[in-house]
Amino acid sequence: MALEGKYRPPDRSKYLLADEIERLLKAAAGTGEFERQFLTFMANTGVRPSESNIVKASDVHASESRVRIKTLKQKERKGSSKEIFRDVDLAPDYAKELGTLARSKGPSAILFPRSRQALWGIFKRTAVKAGLPDTYTLYSLRHSRCIYLLEWTKDLLYTSRQMGHSSVDVTSVYWHCTPSKRNDYVNSKFASFGVKKSTPGKPPANPKE
């Protein structure tokens, strides 16, 4: 049954399948360490591109498998001067890698100090190198992350909070799911991209409506 309202699931041309993400990260590894680290971060967190270049080393809590993200869109939408943060959970193996990167910088250092335009350009050039469709953008990794979270966890509210969506209505267009426990997700259900070989199930050809 089609969903009513203003929210619609992303078209298939807007998100990457698991093997395409691995191809992207493999191409990034052959380009440069910054490119590899940045795109691996985006694939494993699904943060908004506008949030990615303000993450500090002190925001990374590797021992707790999480990274603290300043949620820009909700702040802007609510018109509040109060900063809003969310904790994004990480697969343990990726948390370890991100922790190593954070420790190599000062606590106040930005992990990916580039302009938004430069970061979008990194994705586009790497996608071309990987032979991926030109319909993909940096935001496609966010769509992909949301789809995989719902597939792995079957938890609508949890995924909505992880993605920083303004409401579960936004998340619900990606998948129908049921509640479970956070620790189970992090310890046994998350798969990571670009860290070690993993074979998470692929999402369906289109998100469920």
N, C-alpha and C positions, 0 to 999 in steps of 0.2 A: 504494500500500500504506500502510495506516495506521501511524503511528508508535506504538511501545510505550514505556511509561514515563510519568513524571509531567508531562513538558513537552508542551504543545499549542500550535499556532499561534494567534494572536489571531483571534477572530471578526471577520468583515468589518465589524461595527458598531463595532469598536474602533480602526480606523486610517483615516487620511485618504488619498484619492487626490491626485494632483498638482494637479489643478485646484481641489480643495477647500482645499489648503494655500495656494494663491495667493489664493483668495477670503478665507480667514482673515486673511492678511497685508494684503490690501487693506483689509479692515474695520478692522484694527488701525491702519493708517496714518491712517485717518479718525477715530480715537479719540484718539490721543496718541502722542508720540515714544517715551515709555518703553514703552508697550504694543507699538508696532511693533518696537522694538529687542529687547525680551524674547522675543516670539514668533518673530521672525526667528532669534534665537539658538537657540531650542529646535528649530525646524524644520531648521536647518543643522548641528546637533550631535547631537541625539537624546540628550542627557544626561538623567539621572533628574531629576525635579522637585526632589528633595531635594539634588541636587548643584548646581542652577542658581543658588541664592542665596548661594553661598560662593565663587564664582569671582571672583578679584581681577584688577585691571588688569594686574598683573605676570605673570599666568598666560597672557596673550595674546602669542603670538609671530607677529605678522602676516607678517614677512619670510620665515618658514618655513612659513607656511600651517598653523598648528596652535594649539591652545589646551590648556593643561594642566588636567586635571580630577582632583580628589580623589575617588577611588572609594569612596564611603561604604559601599555594601552589602557589598562584599567584606571591608572592614575589620570591619564588624559581625559578618558571618558567621564569620570566622576567629577572632574574639575576641582580636585582636592590638592592642597599643597602637601598633604601627608604622603610619604613614600610607602608604596606597597611592595612587599616581597613575598616570594614563594620558594619553597625548597623543592628542587627537582631531584628525584632519586636516580641513582646511577647503578649500572651493573658493577659488581665489585671489581672485576678486572679493569674496567674502564676508569673507575674511581681511583684505582692505584696509579694508572697512567697519568690522569689529570692532576693527581696530587704531586707527582714528580715534576710536572710542568710548573705547577704553582710554587713549589719549593725552590725552583731555579730562579724565581723572581722575588722582588721585595713584596711584602704584604699588601702595599698600596698600589702595586703595579697592575696595569690592565693586561689581561691575558692575550687579547687580540687587538692591539692598538692600530687599527686601520679605520679609514672612513667607511661609511656604509656602502658607498659606490665601489670602493676598492674590494670590499668583501664580496659583493655581488659579482664583481668581475672575476674574482678567483673561482667562484662556482662556475660561471659561464665558460671560462677557458678550460677548466678541468673537465667539465661535462663534454665539451667538444673533443678533448683528447681521449675521453673514455668512449666516444662514439654514442653518446646518449641523445635522445630527441631534443630539439631546440625549444620545445614547449616547457621543459623543466627550468625552474628558477631556484634560487636559494631558498625561497619559501616552500618549495616542494618537499624539502627535507622535514619541515614542520608538519606538513600534511602526512607524510609517511610515518613520522614518529607517533602521531595521534592514532593512526590506523593500527600500528603494531602494538601500542600500549593496550588498546582495547582488545586486540586479538589475544595478547598474552594474559591480561589480567581479568577480562570480562567485568570490569568495574567502571561504570559511567562516571560516578562522582569523583573517584580517585583520579581518573584520566583528566577530567575537567580541571581539577586543581593543579595537576602536574603541568598542564598546558597553559594555565593562566587564563582560561576562557572566562568571559564575563558571566556566563550562565551555562548550565548543563544543556540548554537547548542547542547551543553551538556544538557541543560535543556529540549530542545524540544523533546528529546527521551522519556521523562517521560509523557508528556501530551500535548494536543493542547488546547490553552486557548485564552481569549480575555481580553483587558485592563479594569481596574476599578480603584477605589481610595483606597489609603493606609489606611486612617482613617476608612473607612467602614470595611476593613478587620479586623483591630485591635479591633474595638468596637463591631462588630456584627458577623463576619464570622470566627474568629479564635476559635477553641476549644482547651482546654488544657488537658493534660494527667496527671493523678496522683495528681491533686489538688482538684477538685470536680468532681462529676459524670457528664460526658458529653457523647453525643451520636452522634459524627460526622459520616457522611456517610462513608461507607467502600469504598476503591478504588476497581476498577474492578479486575477481576482475573489476568489480565496482563495490564500494562500501554499501552495506545494507541500508535500505530506506525504510 
